[in-house]
Amino acid sequence: MTWGPEVDPNGLERIKGYAGRLPSPKNWDEAIAQTRMMFGNAWPNLSTERWSTLTRRGYREDEKGALHVDADPMIGEMLRAAPPAATANLWPFWKALRGIPMLAIRGAQSDILSDATFAKMKAENPELKQIEVAQRGHAPLLDEPECVAAIDALLRQLS
């Protein structure tokens, strides 16, 4: 999962504001600008080349050369139609995962996975390995050195 057993309503509201509402960019430069607008706070200090690479993973070019966000265009409508307090209680499922080796990675600036939820995840599962990635929001890119090291360590533990 890309969040915890609880979603911070602030981040959910941010996503509701743009999901499925973005105009199709006219070119790759506009697509990069759109990506930076959506994720600039989550991924500060990325190079221009990195923004270009990430953008090309998140948009698709149709047979006529038009660019489109490569996601379900109705996801925003579904999010906006849900009642504000309609968040699933996933804590029973989280508790059921006790004893399974796991790693939780949180961007220190995340508005989706709060500090409080991250701490509660550890309290509910003391064996949980956790790392927090500085200068990242939701979600870390997972190529940060501390992420690579933590993922490698978990995989070594499992093998």
Secondary structure, DSSP 8 states (H G I E B T S, - for coil): --S-SS--HHHHHHHHHHTTT----SSHHHHHHHHHHHHTTTSTT--HHHHHHHHHHHEEE-TTS-EEESS-TTHHHHHHHS-TT-----HHHHHHTTTS--EEEEETT-SSS-HHHHHHHHHH-TT-EEEEETT--SS--S-SHHHHHHHHHHHHHH-
